[in-house]
Amino acid sequence: MEKLSFTPLEETISFYTRNDFAILNCLLTENYEELWKNALLAYYDNQGIIDEYASGERIVESDYDVKWLSCLKKRIITELDEKTKAVILKNAKDDIKNILGAMQPAKENMQLYRTAWIDDRYTRSGEIAYSREYRSMSFDVGNTLEIKIISSCSVAPYREDEDVGSDFYRHEVAVPGGLPVLELDRFPTHNEDGEVLLPPMKCRVTGVRSSSTPRCRGIVEIEYFEALNPDKLTF
């Protein structure tokens, strides 16, 4: 009988949409201290899911569950020694290559939205958060920026109608047709309907405006105009 398993890309997306996005983006920004912290959090979470299957709290009900449980076991660690770190880095590099390699040209112009939750310990006066890796950036109109992470965006503003206990900035990302994106609705797992990944990119700031949403501190308009060459990324 053929063993049920995810394709490499399906495995990558399954982990990315849980916790591994933080591992990949720390690698892309060369923040290894945070990378190892996020790796431990991710693997403890993976072990917790395996334990839930073992206890019966989760039940194997479909081929998807069989595949998910199998790939979870492949990425379990016992200690963060040098050998394990090398495996984590290899998995992360493979996942980045899988995601970037699967991106396809946008069929038409897209308007995407990204919510940046604010942590006041890191956000500096006059600067704006973009992600946990870029907690304070200068988004002056006309500036061109290089954002080295894989950015998760949505086709509609995300959770702005909820009081999640944190203020945020909304980034409105204009994506011209023809530039590479990865639409996650084609996979069994994603964080929300209409989730789209953008590659490490160059973008320009086209506007900054205020918002009528109580917890939104401002809206930043940016245009993604070029994907960074994967061969030049330093991971």
One Martini backbone bead per residue (centre of mass of N, CA, C, O) as a GRO file, in nm:
protein
  235
    1MET     BB    1   0.097   0.036   0.022
    2GLU     BB    2   0.072   0.360  -0.009
    3LYS     BB    3   0.213   0.618   0.138
    4LEU     BB    4   0.104   0.880   0.318
    5SER     BB    5   0.187   1.212   0.185
    6PHE     BB    6   0.323   1.496   0.154
    7THR     BB    7   0.434   1.726  -0.014
    8PRO     BB    8   0.680   1.946   0.022
    9LEU     BB    9   0.488   2.192  -0.003
   10GLU     BB   10   0.266   2.100   0.195
   11GLU     BB   11   0.453   2.085   0.436
   12THR     BB   12   0.548   2.373   0.441
   13ILE     BB   13   0.265   2.508   0.474
   14SER     BB   14   0.178   2.364   0.734
   15PHE     BB   15   0.408   2.500   0.903
   16TYR     BB   16   0.390   2.799   0.830
   17THR     BB   17   0.078   2.834   0.938
   18ARG     BB   18   0.181   2.818   1.226
   19ASN     BB   19   0.524   2.882   1.317
   20ASP     BB   20   0.754   2.887   1.080
   21PHE     BB   21   0.756   3.178   0.979
   22ALA     BB   22   0.955   3.278   1.201
   23ILE     BB   23   1.197   3.114   1.115
   24LEU     BB   24   1.225   3.210   0.822
   25ASN     BB   25   1.241   3.522   0.883
   26CYS     BB   26   1.493   3.507   1.064
   27LEU     BB   27   1.676   3.398   0.843
   28LEU     BB   28   1.635   3.632   0.634
   29THR     BB   29   1.744   3.841   0.882
   30GLU     BB   30   1.965   3.708   1.070
   31ASN     BB   31   1.802   3.610   1.352
   32TYR     BB   32   1.913   3.370   1.561
   33GLU     BB   33   1.804   3.412   1.840
   34GLU     BB   34   1.502   3.403   1.751
   35LEU     BB   35   1.504   3.142   1.594
   36TRP     BB   36   1.550   2.946   1.837
   37LYS     BB   37   1.301   3.030   1.994
   38ASN     BB   38   1.094   2.957   1.769
   39ALA     BB   39   1.174   2.662   1.739
   40LEU     BB   40   1.089   2.569   2.021
   41LEU     BB   41   0.793   2.654   2.003
   42ALA     BB   42   0.723   2.479   1.756
   43TYR     BB   43   0.808   2.197   1.870
   44TYR     BB   44   0.623   2.197   2.116
   45ASP     BB   45   0.365   2.215   1.949
   46ASN     BB   46   0.404   1.956   1.790
   47GLN     BB   47   0.407   1.769   2.037
   48GLY     BB   48   0.122   1.841   2.134
   49ILE     BB   49  -0.026   1.720   1.891
   50ILE     BB   50   0.074   1.433   1.922
   51ASP     BB   51  -0.047   1.396   2.208
   52GLU     BB   52  -0.343   1.436   2.119
   53TYR     BB   53  -0.354   1.184   1.944
   54ALA     BB   54  -0.269   0.979   2.167
   55SER     BB   55  -0.519   1.063   2.370
   56GLY     BB   56  -0.782   1.150   2.170
   57GLU     BB   57  -0.835   1.457   2.125
   58ARG     BB   58  -0.736   1.361   1.858
   59ILE     BB   59  -0.853   1.243   1.532
   60VAL     BB   60  -0.821   1.012   1.287
   61GLU     BB   61  -1.026   1.096   0.982
   62SER     BB   62  -0.798   1.133   0.756
   63ASP     BB   63  -0.551   1.169   0.533
   64TYR     BB   64  -0.454   1.432   0.649
   65ASP     BB   65  -0.391   1.330   0.937
   66VAL     BB   66  -0.178   1.128   0.852
   67LYS     BB   67   0.017   1.331   0.720
   68TRP     BB   68   0.050   1.528   0.960
   69LEU     BB   69   0.161   1.327   1.168
   70SER     BB   70   0.406   1.238   1.006
   71CYS     BB   71   0.547   1.527   0.976
   72LEU     BB   72   0.568   1.593   1.274
   73LYS     BB   73   0.770   1.361   1.347
   74LYS     BB   74   1.007   1.473   1.164
   75ARG     BB   75   1.027   1.763   1.359
   76ILE     BB   76   1.134   1.648   1.612
   77ILE     BB   77   1.286   1.740   1.922
   78THR     BB   78   1.511   1.728   2.218
   79GLU     BB   79   1.754   1.926   2.137
   80LEU     BB   80   1.966   2.229   2.096
   81ASP     BB   81   2.191   2.131   1.911
   82GLU     BB   82   2.400   2.142   1.646
   83LYS     BB   83   2.258   1.921   1.482
   84THR     BB   84   1.972   2.038   1.508
   85LYS     BB   85   2.028   2.316   1.387
   86ALA     BB   86   2.101   2.208   1.106
   87VAL     BB   87   1.820   2.090   1.049
   88ILE     BB   88   1.655   2.348   1.080
   89LEU     BB   89   1.800   2.505   0.854
   90LYS     BB   90   1.736   2.311   0.627
   91ASN     BB   91   1.430   2.327   0.647
   92ALA     BB   92   1.411   2.635   0.606
   93LYS     BB   93   1.548   2.649   0.328
   94ASP     BB   94   1.351   2.457   0.188
   95ASP     BB   95   1.094   2.622   0.246
   96ILE     BB   96   1.173   2.877   0.099
   97LYS     BB   97   1.214   2.744  -0.178
   98ASN     BB   98   0.927   2.633  -0.204
   99ILE     BB   99   0.776   2.902  -0.193
  100LEU     BB  100   0.926   3.060  -0.417
  101GLY     BB  101   0.888   2.830  -0.639
  102ALA     BB  102   0.551   2.853  -0.622
  103MET     BB  103   0.535   3.113  -0.741
  104GLN     BB  104   0.308   3.332  -0.919
  105PRO     BB  105   0.177   3.526  -1.136
  106ALA     BB  106  -0.025   3.768  -1.126
  107LYS     BB  107  -0.316   3.802  -1.317
  108GLU     BB  108  -0.365   4.068  -1.149
  109ASN     BB  109  -0.440   4.318  -0.986
  110MET     BB  110  -0.371   4.377  -0.633
  111GLN     BB  111  -0.529   4.406  -0.306
  112LEU     BB  112  -0.362   4.417   0.000
  113TYR     BB  113  -0.342   4.305   0.353
  114ARG     BB  114  -0.166   4.419   0.657
  115THR     BB  115  -0.116   4.335   0.997
  116ALA     BB  116   0.043   4.538   1.259
  117TRP     BB  117   0.125   4.467   1.556
  118ILE     BB  118   0.181   4.640   1.860
  119ASP     BB  119   0.501   4.696   2.027
  120ASP     BB  120   0.613   4.939   2.247
  121ARG     BB  121   0.908   4.827   2.296
  122TYR     BB  122   0.986   4.885   1.970
  123THR     BB  123   0.837   5.125   1.889
  124ARG     BB  124   0.916   5.419   1.741
  125SER     BB  125   0.913   5.734   1.705
  126GLY     BB  126   0.785   5.781   1.376
  127GLU     BB  127   0.741   5.477   1.349
  128ILE     BB  128   0.662   5.156   1.182
  129ALA     BB  129   0.510   4.866   1.178
  130TYR     BB  130   0.529   4.529   1.003
  131SER     BB  131   0.676   4.324   1.204
  132ARG     BB  132   0.863   4.134   1.414
  133GLU     BB  133   1.121   4.213   1.238
  134TYR     BB  134   0.965   4.509   1.177
  135ARG     BB  135   0.890   4.729   1.430
  136SER     BB  136   1.069   4.974   1.288
  137MET     BB  137   0.981   5.203   1.027
  138SER     BB  138   1.031   5.417   0.750
  139PHE     BB  139   0.724   5.560   0.601
  140ASP     BB  140   0.801   5.755   0.367
  141VAL     BB  141   0.701   5.923   0.118
  142GLY     BB  142   0.892   5.770  -0.156
  143ASN     BB  143   1.010   5.537  -0.039
  144THR     BB  144   1.248   5.272  -0.062
  145LEU     BB  145   1.211   4.921   0.016
  146GLU     BB  146   1.348   4.637   0.190
  147ILE     BB  147   1.183   4.319   0.227
  148LYS     BB  148   1.304   3.999   0.346
  149ILE     BB  149   1.041   3.877   0.392
  150ILE     BB  150   0.764   3.679   0.421
  151SER     BB  151   0.446   3.799   0.333
  152SER     BB  152   0.140   3.813   0.497
  153CYS     BB  153  -0.171   3.837   0.331
  154SER     BB  154  -0.489   3.991   0.236
  155VAL     BB  155  -0.795   4.060   0.066
  156ALA     BB  156  -0.864   4.154   0.363
  157PRO     BB  157  -0.903   4.281   0.643
  158TYR     BB  158  -0.768   4.170   0.964
  159ARG     BB  159  -0.954   4.173   1.253
  160GLU     BB  160  -1.071   4.481   1.288
  161ASP     BB  161  -1.355   4.397   1.442
  162GLU     BB  162  -1.161   4.329   1.675
  163ASP     BB  163  -1.059   4.300   2.019
  164VAL     BB  164  -0.713   4.203   2.064
  165GLY     BB  165  -0.536   4.412   2.258
  166SER     BB  166  -0.422   4.578   1.997
  167ASP     BB  167  -0.263   4.778   1.819
  168PHE     BB  168  -0.239   4.902   1.468
  169TYR     BB  169  -0.128   4.853   1.139
  170ARG     BB  170  -0.211   4.922   0.800
  171HIS     BB  171  -0.130   4.746   0.504
  172GLU     BB  172  -0.141   4.855   0.165
  173VAL     BB  173  -0.096   4.632  -0.112
  174ALA     BB  174   0.027   4.678  -0.424
  175VAL     BB  175  -0.020   4.441  -0.702
  176PRO     BB  176   0.105   4.378  -0.986
  177GLY     BB  177   0.069   4.224  -1.255
  178GLY     BB  178   0.319   3.948  -1.270
  179LEU     BB  179   0.387   3.915  -0.984
  180PRO     BB  180   0.493   3.724  -0.730
  181VAL     BB  181   0.276   3.473  -0.579
  182LEU     BB  182   0.094   3.301  -0.295
  183GLU     BB  183  -0.197   3.117  -0.287
  184LEU     BB  184  -0.346   2.940  -0.007
  185ASP     BB  185  -0.629   2.822  -0.102
  186ARG     BB  186  -0.494   2.557  -0.245
  187PHE     BB  187  -0.469   2.465   0.049
  188PRO     BB  188  -0.567   2.305   0.339
  189THR     BB  189  -0.382   2.532   0.475
  190HIS     BB  190  -0.476   2.838   0.655
  191ASN     BB  191  -0.542   3.129   0.833
  192GLU     BB  192  -0.712   3.255   0.587
  193ASP     BB  193  -0.906   3.365   0.371
  194GLY     BB  194  -0.706   3.505   0.127
  195GLU     BB  195  -0.417   3.416   0.149
  196VAL     BB  196  -0.100   3.590   0.080
  197LEU     BB  197   0.222   3.557  -0.053
  198LEU     BB  198   0.522   3.740  -0.031
  199PRO     BB  199   0.817   3.818  -0.123
  200PRO     BB  200   1.093   3.933  -0.115
  201MET     BB  201   1.104   4.302  -0.138
  202LYS     BB  202   1.029   4.578  -0.328
  203CYS     BB  203   0.915   4.905  -0.214
  204ARG     BB  204   0.678   5.175  -0.216
  205VAL     BB  205   0.574   5.473  -0.079
  206THR     BB  206   0.242   5.630  -0.141
  207GLY     BB  207   0.109   5.640   0.161
  208VAL     BB  208  -0.037   5.822   0.450
  209ARG     BB  209  -0.305   5.751   0.684
  210SER     BB  210  -0.581   5.769   0.852
  211SER     BB  211  -0.816   5.622   1.091
  212SER     BB  212  -1.147   5.515   1.213
  213THR     BB  213  -1.024   5.293   1.360
  214PRO     BB  214  -0.954   5.280   1.686
  215ARG     BB  215  -0.676   5.078   1.672
  216CYS     BB  216  -0.579   5.239   1.426
  217ARG     BB  217  -0.286   5.437   1.366
  218GLY     BB  218  -0.258   5.353   1.052
  219ILE     BB  219  -0.209   5.393   0.692
  220VAL     BB  220  -0.014   5.204   0.456
  221GLU     BB  221   0.104   5.271   0.132
  222ILE     BB  222   0.210   5.013  -0.096
  223GLU     BB  223   0.444   4.908  -0.360
  224TYR     BB  224   0.501   4.627  -0.531
  225PHE     BB  225   0.788   4.594  -0.779
  226GLU     BB  226   1.003   4.370  -0.653
  227ALA     BB  227   1.173   4.084  -0.644
  228LEU     BB  228   1.401   3.933  -0.478
  229ASN     BB  229   1.678   3.766  -0.537
  230PRO     BB  230   1.730   3.453  -0.420
  231ASP     BB  231   2.049   3.444  -0.474
  232LYS     BB  232   2.085   3.712  -0.270
  233LEU     BB  233   2.012   3.568  -0.034
  234THR     BB  234   2.156   3.497   0.306
  235PHE     BB  235   2.054   3.186   0.388
   0.00000   0.00000   0.00000
